Amino acid sequence: MHKLRSLSVAKVAKVFSRLSTRLKNTAGRPSAPLGSRILTNPDDIFKHNMWDHVQWSEEDKENAQQKAQENSCVKIPLNEQGKFDTEAYQYWDKFYEMHQDKFFKDRKWLFLEFPELLPSDTKYQATTRCHHQAEILLPSESNMDSETRHHQHSGTTHYRRHAPDCQKARQGASLENNEDATQTSTFPGQHASFRILEVGCGVGNSVFPIVNSIKGTDAFLYCCDFSPRAIQVVKDHPDYDDSVCHAFVHDICEEMASFPFPPQSLDVILAVFVLSSIHPERMQGVVGRLSTYLKHGGIFLFRDYGRYDFSQLRFKKGRCLSENFYTRGDGTCVYFFTKEEVHDLFSSAGLEEIQNLEDRRLQVNRGKKVAMHRVWMQSKYRKSY
């Protein structure tokens, strides 16, 4: 386990002794959002894999800032950055060819944090509180966080995407799948009264919990990814049902690519660990284009990496592309957000803030007796009526 954020038992006990005192003087926390497993007794640290609503000390903050400064002081030269964009499709198709749908677990927590995914007359039944760690792999040098390997569409405005044969084929598939919406008045899901789009759907770990929950309702799900192999895995899944779901190839960074539905036709857009994989200078354009497809009153649901998450601090020198933006050993990229950046990103697209939270947790490896600070952003923004 990397030493950057591995905390000794003694230090963890000291931190949570202070936290316990503060919690006794505050009102009880709600079961949602972001969980309700609060560590009030430091002796209980290794009883669970994850603790919610963790408070950082000033020392924690200073150490995190220092680690980030150290690992970002050496940038990858601009003339070497292009491959992380132009070859992203190849990296991900190889990944899905190897792992298919065996690498990730379905996101059972989706409806607890994002009940907006279901029509108002649909109720999701959950027998137990599903914590996000159910689908998170403990970080190691050879295996990155499982949440981010679904959907990486990296890019930078320092160079434009070129169109090698594989990308031309991808664009062709996208245009073929989307031509119905642009050339005719009919489109998949046109008769549904409630429409959802998941961007960067990967092999469907959000798709199928949603599909199985909206069957029998008047809802319809669209899901897209820029990997044709990932979309084929989704379509081959036994729960795939084209009466309630339409999966298609699409790269959200391609400005001219169209969707198989008209503007202002979506009730919900879901982006879970997707935007962080896009170059910071392209994010605003992506969010702006996606927002045009929301109905008035539609909602954009977002979850992604937060600034100084453990996975940021464990990067080694020489992996930084730009400030708070890195590339991993396998060529995929990741950005780490602040609340202010998230707010600016969505409000600049004309959306109104409903929720903008920083999800700070303590992830525990009970076998190795180490704990790691995790930071995620979770937000909801609405298109005005």
C-alpha positions as CSV (number, residue, x, y, z in Angstrom):
1,M,0.0,0.0,0.0
2,H,1.4,3.4,-1.0
3,K,2.7,5.4,1.9
4,L,1.2,8.8,0.8
5,R,-2.1,8.5,2.6
6,S,-1.6,5.3,4.7
7,L,-2.3,6.3,8.3
8,S,-1.0,4.5,11.3
9,V,-3.5,3.2,13.8
10,A,-2.2,5.7,16.4
11,K,-2.7,8.7,14.1
12,V,-6.1,7.5,13.0
13,A,-7.1,7.1,16.6
14,K,-6.0,10.6,17.4
15,V,-7.8,12.1,14.5
16,F,-11.1,10.4,15.3
17,S,-10.8,11.1,19.0
18,R,-11.1,14.8,18.0
19,L,-13.9,14.0,15.5
20,S,-15.8,12.1,18.1
21,T,-15.8,15.1,20.5
22,R,-17.1,17.4,17.7
23,L,-19.8,15.0,16.7
24,K,-21.2,14.8,20.2
25,N,-21.9,18.6,20.0
26,T,-23.6,18.5,16.6
27,A,-27.0,17.4,15.4
28,G,-27.3,13.9,14.1
29,R,-26.5,13.5,10.4
30,P,-29.1,12.3,7.9
31,S,-28.9,8.8,6.5
32,A,-28.5,10.4,3.0
33,P,-26.9,12.0,1.2
34,L,-23.5,10.5,1.3
35,G,-24.1,7.8,4.0
36,S,-24.5,7.7,7.7
37,R,-21.7,5.5,9.0
38,I,-20.0,7.9,11.4
39,L,-16.9,6.8,13.3
40,T,-17.4,8.1,16.8
41,N,-15.1,5.6,18.6
42,P,-11.6,5.4,17.2
43,D,-11.3,1.8,18.5
44,D,-13.9,0.8,15.8
45,I,-11.8,2.0,12.9
46,F,-11.3,-1.4,11.4
47,K,-14.8,-2.7,11.9
48,H,-15.9,-1.5,8.4
49,N,-14.3,-0.8,5.0
50,M,-15.6,2.8,4.8
51,W,-16.6,5.7,7.2
52,D,-18.7,8.6,6.1
53,H,-18.5,12.4,6.6
54,V,-14.8,12.4,7.7
55,Q,-13.4,15.7,8.8
56,W,-9.9,16.7,7.9
57,S,-7.5,18.4,10.3
58,E,-5.4,21.4,9.2
59,E,-2.4,19.0,9.2
60,D,-4.2,16.7,6.8
61,K,-5.0,19.6,4.4
62,E,-1.4,20.9,4.5
63,N,0.0,17.4,3.8
64,A,-2.3,16.8,0.9
65,Q,-1.4,20.1,-0.7
66,Q,2.3,19.4,-0.4
67,K,1.9,15.9,-1.9
68,A,0.0,17.3,-4.9
69,Q,2.6,20.0,-5.4
70,E,5.4,17.5,-5.3
71,N,3.9,15.1,-7.8
72,S,2.8,17.8,-10.2
73,C,6.1,19.7,-10.4
74,V,7.2,17.7,-13.4
75,K,4.8,17.9,-16.3
76,I,4.7,15.7,-19.3
77,P,5.9,17.7,-22.4
78,L,3.1,19.0,-24.6
79,N,4.5,17.2,-27.6
80,E,4.1,13.9,-25.8
81,Q,0.5,14.5,-24.6
82,G,-1.3,13.9,-27.9
83,K,-1.2,10.1,-27.6
84,F,-3.3,10.1,-24.4
85,D,-6.1,11.6,-26.6
86,T,-5.8,10.0,-29.9
87,E,-5.2,6.5,-28.5
88,A,-7.8,6.6,-25.7
89,Y,-10.2,4.5,-27.8
90,Q,-7.6,1.7,-28.2
91,Y,-6.7,1.7,-24.5
92,W,-10.3,1.2,-23.6
93,D,-11.2,-1.4,-26.2
94,K,-8.3,-3.5,-25.1
95,F,-9.4,-3.2,-21.5
96,Y,-13.0,-4.3,-22.3
97,E,-11.7,-7.1,-24.5
98,M,-9.8,-8.4,-21.6
99,H,-12.3,-7.9,-18.7
100,Q,-15.7,-7.8,-20.5
101,D,-18.2,-7.2,-17.7
102,K,-16.3,-9.1,-15.0
103,F,-14.3,-6.2,-13.5
104,F,-16.9,-3.9,-11.9
105,K,-19.9,-4.4,-9.7
106,D,-23.3,-2.8,-10.4
107,R,-24.0,0.5,-8.6
108,K,-26.6,-0.5,-6.1
109,W,-26.3,2.9,-4.4
110,L,-27.5,4.9,-7.4
111,F,-31.1,5.3,-6.3
112,L,-30.2,6.2,-2.7
113,E,-28.1,9.1,-3.8
114,F,-29.9,9.9,-7.0
115,P,-33.6,9.2,-6.6
116,E,-34.2,11.6,-9.5
117,L,-33.3,8.7,-11.8
118,L,-36.7,7.2,-11.3
119,P,-40.1,8.7,-12.4
120,S,-41.9,10.3,-9.5
121,D,-44.4,7.5,-9.3
122,T,-41.7,4.8,-9.0
123,K,-40.3,3.7,-5.7
124,Y,-36.9,1.9,-5.3
125,Q,-36.9,-0.7,-2.6
126,A,-33.6,-1.1,-0.8
127,T,-33.4,-3.5,2.1
128,T,-30.0,-2.3,3.3
129,R,-27.9,0.8,3.1
130,C,-25.6,0.3,0.2
131,H,-22.3,2.0,0.7
132,H,-20.2,3.2,-2.3
133,Q,-17.3,1.0,-1.3
134,A,-19.2,-2.0,-2.7
135,E,-17.8,-1.3,-6.1
136,I,-14.5,0.4,-5.2
137,L,-11.2,-1.6,-5.3
138,L,-8.5,-0.7,-2.8
139,P,-5.9,1.3,-4.7
140,S,-2.6,-0.3,-5.5
141,E,0.3,0.5,-7.8
142,S,-0.9,-1.8,-10.5
143,N,-4.6,-1.3,-10.3
144,M,-6.4,2.0,-10.4
145,D,-9.7,2.9,-8.8
146,S,-12.4,0.8,-10.4
147,E,-14.9,3.6,-10.6
148,T,-12.9,5.5,-13.2
149,R,-12.1,2.7,-15.6
150,H,-15.6,2.8,-17.1
151,H,-15.5,5.8,-19.3
152,Q,-12.4,7.8,-20.1
153,H,-12.7,10.3,-23.0
154,S,-9.4,12.2,-22.5
155,G,-8.7,15.2,-24.7
156,T,-6.9,18.6,-24.7
157,T,-7.2,21.8,-26.6
158,H,-3.5,21.9,-27.1
159,Y,-4.1,19.4,-29.9
160,R,-7.2,18.5,-31.8
161,R,-8.3,14.9,-32.1
162,H,-7.1,13.3,-35.4
163,A,-9.1,10.7,-37.2
164,P,-7.2,7.4,-37.6
165,D,-9.1,4.5,-39.2
166,C,-10.4,3.3,-35.8
167,Q,-11.7,6.8,-35.0
168,K,-13.3,7.2,-38.4
169,A,-15.1,3.8,-37.8
170,R,-16.3,5.0,-34.4
171,Q,-17.6,8.3,-35.9
172,G,-19.3,6.3,-38.7
173,A,-21.0,4.1,-36.2
174,S,-22.1,7.1,-34.2
175,L,-23.6,8.9,-37.2
176,E,-25.4,5.7,-38.3
177,N,-26.9,5.2,-34.9
178,N,-27.9,8.9,-34.6
179,E,-29.3,9.7,-38.0
180,D,-32.9,8.9,-37.1
181,A,-33.0,11.9,-34.7
182,T,-31.6,14.3,-37.2
183,Q,-33.3,13.2,-40.4
184,T,-36.7,12.0,-39.3
185,S,-39.2,12.9,-36.7
186,T,-39.0,9.5,-35.0
187,F,-36.4,8.4,-32.5
188,P,-35.9,5.6,-29.9
189,G,-37.9,6.2,-26.8
190,Q,-40.1,8.9,-28.4
191,H,-43.2,7.7,-26.7
192,A,-41.7,7.7,-23.2
193,S,-42.7,10.5,-20.9
194,F,-39.5,10.2,-18.8
195,R,-36.1,9.9,-20.5
196,I,-32.7,9.4,-19.0
197,L,-29.2,9.6,-20.6
198,E,-26.1,8.1,-19.1
199,V,-22.9,9.3,-20.7
200,G,-19.8,7.1,-20.5
201,C,-21.8,4.0,-19.6
202,G,-19.0,1.5,-19.9
203,V,-20.3,-2.1,-19.8
204,G,-23.5,-1.1,-18.0
205,N,-22.9,-1.1,-14.2
206,S,-25.4,1.8,-13.9
207,V,-27.4,0.8,-16.9
208,F,-28.9,-2.4,-15.6
209,P,-29.8,-1.3,-12.1
210,I,-31.7,1.5,-13.9
211,V,-33.2,-0.7,-16.6
212,N,-34.5,-3.3,-14.1
213,S,-36.1,-0.5,-12.1
214,I,-37.9,1.3,-14.9
215,K,-39.4,-1.7,-16.6
216,G,-43.2,-1.4,-16.4
217,T,-43.0,2.4,-16.2
218,D,-43.2,5.0,-18.9
219,A,-39.4,5.7,-18.7
220,F,-36.7,5.1,-21.2
221,L,-32.9,5.0,-20.8
222,Y,-30.3,6.0,-23.4
223,C,-26.7,5.1,-22.7
224,C,-23.5,5.8,-24.6
225,D,-19.8,5.2,-24.6
226,F,-17.1,5.9,-27.1
227,S,-15.9,2.2,-27.0
228,P,-17.8,0.0,-29.5
229,R,-16.7,-3.0,-27.5
230,A,-18.2,-1.7,-24.3
231,I,-21.5,-0.9,-26.1
232,Q,-21.5,-4.4,-27.5
233,V,-21.1,-5.9,-24.0
234,V,-24.1,-3.9,-22.9
235,K,-26.2,-5.1,-25.8
236,D,-25.2,-8.7,-25.2
237,H,-26.3,-8.5,-21.5
238,P,-29.3,-10.8,-20.8
239,D,-31.1,-7.8,-19.1
240,Y,-30.7,-5.5,-22.1
241,D,-34.2,-4.7,-23.4
242,D,-34.5,-2.3,-26.4
243,S,-38.0,-1.5,-25.4
244,V,-36.7,0.5,-22.4
245,C,-33.1,1.1,-23.4
246,H,-31.0,2.3,-26.4
247,A,-27.2,1.8,-26.2
248,F,-25.1,3.6,-28.8
249,V,-21.5,4.6,-29.6
250,H,-20.8,8.3,-29.0
251,D,-17.8,10.4,-28.0
252,I,-19.0,13.3,-25.9
253,C,-15.9,15.3,-26.8
254,E,-16.8,15.3,-30.5
255,E,-18.5,18.7,-31.1
256,M,-20.3,17.7,-34.3
257,A,-21.6,14.3,-33.2
258,S,-25.3,14.1,-32.8
259,F,-27.5,12.2,-30.4
260,P,-30.4,9.8,-31.3
261,F,-32.9,12.2,-29.7
262,P,-33.8,15.8,-30.2
263,P,-32.8,18.8,-28.0
264,Q,-34.8,19.4,-24.8
265,S,-36.0,15.8,-24.7
266,L,-34.3,14.5,-21.6
267,D,-35.4,14.5,-18.0
268,V,-32.1,13.3,-16.5
269,I,-28.5,13.2,-17.5
270,L,-26.1,11.0,-15.5
271,A,-22.3,11.4,-15.5
272,V,-20.5,9.2,-13.0
273,F,-16.7,9.4,-13.1
274,V,-16.8,10.6,-16.7
275,L,-16.0,14.4,-16.8
276,S,-12.8,13.9,-14.8
277,S,-11.3,12.0,-17.8
278,I,-11.7,15.0,-20.1
279,H,-9.1,17.7,-20.4
280,P,-10.2,20.7,-18.2
281,E,-10.3,23.0,-21.1
282,R,-12.9,20.8,-22.9
283,M,-15.2,20.2,-19.9
284,Q,-17.3,23.4,-20.3
285,G,-18.1,22.6,-23.9
286,V,-19.1,19.1,-23.1
287,V,-21.4,20.2,-20.2
288,G,-22.9,23.0,-22.3
289,R,-23.7,20.7,-25.3
290,L,-25.2,18.0,-23.1
291,S,-27.3,20.6,-21.2
292,T,-29.1,21.6,-24.5
293,Y,-30.7,18.1,-24.5
294,L,-32.3,18.6,-21.1
295,K,-36.0,19.6,-20.9
296,H,-36.7,22.7,-18.9
297,G,-36.8,21.4,-15.3
298,G,-34.5,18.5,-16.3
299,I,-31.6,17.6,-14.0
300,F,-27.9,16.8,-14.5
301,L,-26.5,14.3,-11.9
302,F,-22.8,14.3,-11.4
303,R,-20.3,12.2,-9.3
304,D,-16.6,12.4,-9.7
305,Y,-13.2,12.8,-8.1
306,G,-12.5,15.6,-5.5
307,R,-9.3,17.5,-5.0
308,Y,-6.7,15.7,-2.9
309,D,-8.3,12.3,-3.1
310,F,-6.0,9.5,-2.2
311,S,-5.7,8.5,-5.9
312,Q,-4.4,12.0,-6.7
313,L,-1.8,12.1,-4.0
314,R,-0.3,8.7,-4.9
315,F,0.7,9.7,-8.4
316,K,4.4,9.8,-9.0
317,K,6.3,12.7,-10.6
318,G,6.2,12.7,-14.3
319,R,2.5,11.7,-14.6
320,C,1.0,15.2,-14.5
321,L,-0.4,16.8,-17.7
322,S,-1.6,20.1,-16.2
323,E,-2.7,21.4,-12.9
324,N,-4.6,18.6,-11.0
325,F,-4.8,16.6,-14.3
326,Y,-2.9,13.4,-14.6
327,T,-2.4,10.3,-16.8
328,R,-2.1,6.8,-15.4
329,G,0.3,4.1,-16.5
330,D,-2.3,2.7,-18.9
331,G,-2.8,6.0,-20.7
332,T,-6.2,7.0,-19.1
333,C,-6.5,10.4,-17.6
334,V,-8.1,11.9,-14.5
335,Y,-8.9,15.4,-13.1
336,F,-9.6,16.2,-9.5
337,F,-12.4,18.8,-8.9
338,T,-13.2,21.4,-6.2
339,K,-16.7,22.4,-5.2
340,E,-16.1,25.8,-6.7
341,E,-15.0,24.3,-10.0
342,V,-18.1,22.1,-10.2
343,H,-20.4,25.0,-9.5
344,D,-18.7,27.2,-12.2
345,L,-18.8,24.3,-14.7
346,F,-22.6,23.7,-14.4
347,S,-23.8,27.3,-13.7
348,S,-21.8,28.5,-16.7
349,A,-23.9,26.1,-18.8
350,G,-27.1,27.8,-17.5
351,L,-28.0,25.2,-14.8
352,E,-29.2,26.0,-11.3
353,E,-27.6,24.3,-8.3
354,I,-29.7,21.9,-6.3
355,Q,-26.8,20.0,-4.6
356,N,-23.1,20.4,-4.6
357,L,-21.4,18.3,-2.0
358,E,-17.9,17.2,-1.1
359,D,-18.0,13.6,-0.1
360,R,-15.1,12.9,2.3
361,R,-14.7,9.3,3.5
362,L,-12.1,7.1,5.2
363,Q,-11.5,3.9,3.2
364,V,-10.0,1.1,5.3
365,N,-7.9,-1.9,4.4
366,R,-8.7,-4.0,7.4
367,G,-6.2,-6.7,6.4
368,K,-3.2,-4.3,6.2
369,K,-4.5,-2.0,9.0
370,V,-4.2,1.2,6.9
371,A,-6.7,3.9,6.1
372,M,-6.9,6.3,3.2
373,H,-8.7,9.6,2.8
374,R,-11.1,9.5,-0.2
375,V,-12.7,12.6,-1.7
376,W,-15.5,12.6,-4.2
377,M,-17.8,15.3,-5.6
378,Q,-21.6,14.8,-5.8
379,S,-23.8,17.3,-7.4
380,K,-27.2,18.0,-8.9
381,Y,-28.0,20.9,-11.3
382,R,-31.3,21.7,-12.9
383,K,-32.2,23.5,-16.1
384,S,-34.6,26.3,-15.3
385,Y,-38.2,26.1,-16.2
